[in-house]
């Protein structure tokens, strides 16, 4: 059994323009793993290389190559029993392979939601039968996991009801790979302060707070504009521009004066780090995991009940604020929130886990 390396297990297609586990894997983990961590993705790549060598050197015919590869992909988690440490970023991947896990193996779990998955599904309107399945699975993985990974201690209250004394908890600050965006939208030509919201339009993300606060603020101040990216019912209101889904999110982040994050509860949002990486200031609530961002240069904190007062404060919310803080934000990303910083932190966490006595 492999005891000096952790295997990350996932069962989903990789997508870059997402949050949650998929976005986290794509933006943080893919091609950014330290030597003491590997993943199912890497194991499949190794097989691809083996198949290629067989095709070239052993001259297997194309049909046999396909059979060989399809047989492996049908059982692509065949190496799971070989690793002592299995690291899951979502409970559905765990559900798909739990029958392959033996009692001696150590399960590591990192949830990526600002609330329990069952609460999140309930808020999305899931039917009771599905909710029962989610709740049972949620209890099962938190019960089976010996190790939990969180961005920081402030996230603990989110999972308080499922954390027990048996859990060992490790903290791992999120860091993302460099962002490329050459497109600059021509929205700075007019004398407006442009604010961008990216994400779900739901209660826990505070979208209702944002709309109410902005609508009140724009009654007193006509030079602010809100751009909204994400799925949901189209918003039509003064100085609000609903962009729907966009494949150019980074370009919008780069082009606006501020990104806004009005979460009621917070994990450690990727879009906040993306804004910092691109040098765009963030107006945000600093609850739970987002306490990390409080009192930082380039971050404007607010409470849910005073968004209107913040947006109408012209000494804060102005076009000069980004100019003054852009370099500092990019430096902060390079030092603490980059892929290299994340890789080093993950390596340290992995070493601590591997060297513990279980």
N, C-alpha and C positions, 0 to 999 in steps of 0.2 A: 504493500500500500504506500502511495506517495504521501509523505508526511512533511515535506519541506516546501510545499507549494499549495496554494489555494486555488481551487477551480471555481470560476464564476459560471453559473448555469443560467441560461435564459432560453426562452422558447417563443421568440417573436422576431419579426422582420425588423431590421434596423431602419429608423427614420430620423433624419436630422432635424426636421422642422416640427418637433414635438417637445412636450415636457414629459414629466413622469419618468418611469423606468426606461422607456425607449429612447427618449431624448438624452437622458443621463448616460446611458451606455454609449450612444453615438458621439456625444459631445465631450465626455470625460474619459471613458474607458477604451474605446476602440483605438487600436494602435498606440496605446499609451499605458501599457501595463508594465510594472516593474518585474524583475526576474523571478520574484517569489509568488507571482500571481499569474495564472493563465485563465483561459476561458474556453467554453464550448466552441465559440467562433474560431479561435486559434486551432483547436483540435481538428475542426473541419478543414481549415486551410492546410494543415499538415497532410491530411488525407488527399486533398487536391494535388499537392506536390507529389505524393507517392503515386497517385494515378497517372500523373503526367510522366514520371520517370518510367513507369511500366509501359506506357504507350510508346515512349521513345526508344527505350533500351530493350524491352522484352517483346515489343511489336505485338502487343495484344490487339485483337481486332476491336473495332469501335463498339460492337455489341457487348463484348465481355467487359469493356471499360464501364459502360453504362450500368450493366448488371452489378458490377463490383461497387460502384459509387451509390447506386440506388439502395442496395442492401445495407450499406453503412448508414446512409441518410435516414432510412427507415428506423434504424436503431442508433441515432446519432449521439445518444447519451451513453453509449456502451462503456465509456471510460469512467463513468460516475463511481462505480464501486471501487475504483483504484485509488481515489483521492480521499484522504482523511477529512479534509476541510472543504465544504461545499457552501458557496456564497450565492445567495439569492437576492435579487432586487425587486422581485414581485412574487406574490403568493401563487399565481397561476402557473408559473414555471415550476414551482415546487410541487403543485398538485399533479402535474404531468409526469413527474419522475419519482415521486415519493416511494413507489413500489420498488425502486432500484436502490434505495438508501438503506444501509444496515445500521444496527444499533450502535456500532462502534464509531460511526462517522459523526463529525461535528457539523451542525447546520448553523450557518451565519445568515442573518436576515437584516436587510436594510429597506424599510418602507419609505416611500417617497411622497406621501400625502400629508397635507396639513391637518388631516383628521383621519380617524380609523377608516379603512376601506369600506366597511359596512355602512358607516355614516355617509361616506361619499356616494355610494351606490344608492342609498335611500334618498339622498338629496336630488339625485339624477332621475328619480322616479321608477326605480327598479321594482318589479313585481315581487310579491312576498316569497314565492318559491325560490326565486333567484337570491333574494336577501337572506333566506335561511341557509342556502348553500354558501354564500359569501361569509356569513357569520361563523358557520362551522369551520370553514377553511381558515378564516382569520384566527380563530381560537387554536386551531391545530398547529399552524405554523409558528405562532408565538410560543406555544407550548413545546413544540419540538426543537425550536432554536435554542441553542445554548448561548449564542453570542448575538447581540444586537449592535448595529452600527448606525450612528446618528451624526448629523453635522456638528451639533454642539449640545451642551447640557440643557439649554433653554427649550429644546425640542421634547424633553422628557414628559412634560405635562400632556402632550398630544396623545401619548400612548400609555398613560398612567394606568389605565384599567386593564391592560394586558401585560404589563411588565411585572415580573416577580423577582424575589430574592435570588432565584437560581440563575438569572441572566447576568452575563458579563457584558458590560457596555463599553464600546470603543467609539471615539469621536474622530470624524474625518471631514475636514472642511472641503466643500466642493470646489473644484477648479476645472476650467474648460479649455479646450484647444483654441488657438488663435482664430479670430474671426476676420474674414475678408469681405470688404464691401467697398466697391469702387463707385457705385451709383449714389449720387446725391440728388435728392428730389428738390426741385426749385421752389420750395415753400418759404425760404428765408428772405425772398425778395421783398415781401410785404412786411409791414411793421406789426407782426403778430408774434406772440409767444406761443410756440407750438408744443403741445403735450401729447404723448402717445400712451395708450393702454393696449397691452397685448395679453390675451388669455381668455379663459372661460368667463362667461357673463353670468356668474352665479353668486350666491349669497356669501359663501366663505371667502371668495375673492374680493368681496366688498364692491361689486359692480354697481349695486343699487346706491351705495354711499357715494360712489364717484359721480354717477349721473345727477343725483340730488344736489350734491355739493357744487358741481360744475354749473348746473343750471342756475343756482342761486348766485354764484360768483359772476357769471356772465351778465347778469342783470346790472351789476355795478361796474363791471370792467369788460369792455367790448374788444380788447386787444388780445384775448386768450382764445385759443382754438384747441379742441380735443379731437384726436384721430383715434379710431378704435379698430383693432385688428382681432379677428376671431369669429367663430361661428355663433349664430343666434339671431333672434328677431332684429330686423333692421331698425336702427335708431335714427330718428329724424328730429332734430332740435337745433336751435340757434347755435352756430359756431361748432357743431359736432359733425364730424365726417366719418361715416361708417364705411370702412374699407373691406369688410368681410374677411375672408381668408386671403392670405398673401404669401407668395413664395419669396418675397423680398423683405422679410421682416428686418434683417440687419440694416438694409438701406434706409428703412424708415427710422430705426433707432438712431442711426448715424445722422439723419437729416433734421430731427426735431431738437428742441431745446431741452426737453425733459421727458423722461419716462415716468409713469405713475403706477404705483403698486399699493392699492388700498385694502390689502388683505385683513379680514377679521382674525384669522389665525394663519400662521406662517410656518413653513418648513424651511426651505432654502432655495428660493426660486432661481431657475437658470436664467430667466430673462432679466433679472436684476444684475447678475454677473455679466451678462452680455452687454447691458448698457454701460457698466463700468469699463469693460474691455474696450468699448468703442468711444469712451470718453464723454458719455452723455449722463448728466446728473439725474438722480432719481428722487422723486417725491414719494414717500412711502411710510406706511405704518411699520413700526419696528417691534412687532409682537413675536413671541416664541422664538423660533430659529432666526428670525430677522433682527433680534436684539444685537446680533453681530455687527450690523450696519449702523447702529445708532451712534450719533455724535462723530461721524466721519466727514471729512471735507468732501463735498459733492453730493452728500445725502441730506435731504430735507425731510425730517420726521414730522408726522402729524398724528393726532388722535382722530378717531372716527367721527367725533362730534365737532371738529374744528377745521374740516377741509376747506370750507368756504372762506374762512378767515385767512388760511394759508394762501389760497389761490388769489385772493385780492390784495395780498401784501406785495406791493411792487418793489420793495427793497430786496425781496427774496426772489420772487418769480419774475425774472426779466431776462433779456437776451444776453446780458453781460455775465450772468452767473455761469453759464457753460464755458465761456471763454476763459474765465478765471480758474475754473476747476478741471478743465479737460486734461491737462498734463498730469495733474495729481491723480486723477482717476485711472488713467492708463498705467501710471507707475504702480499704483496699488494693485491693479490686475497682474502686472508682471511679477510683483514680489510675492503676492499671497494667493491669487485666484487663478493662476495660469495652469496649463496642463503639466508643466514641470513641477510646480509646487504641489499639485495634486498627486502626481506620480510618486514624489518623495514621501508625502504624507501616507499614501496607501501602502508603500513599501514598509514604512515604520509600523503601521497598524498590523500589517500582515506578519511582520517579524514578531511582534508582541503576542499575536494569536498563536503562531506556530511554536513559539518557545514556551508557552504556558503548559502546565501539566494538566492533562485531561484523562 
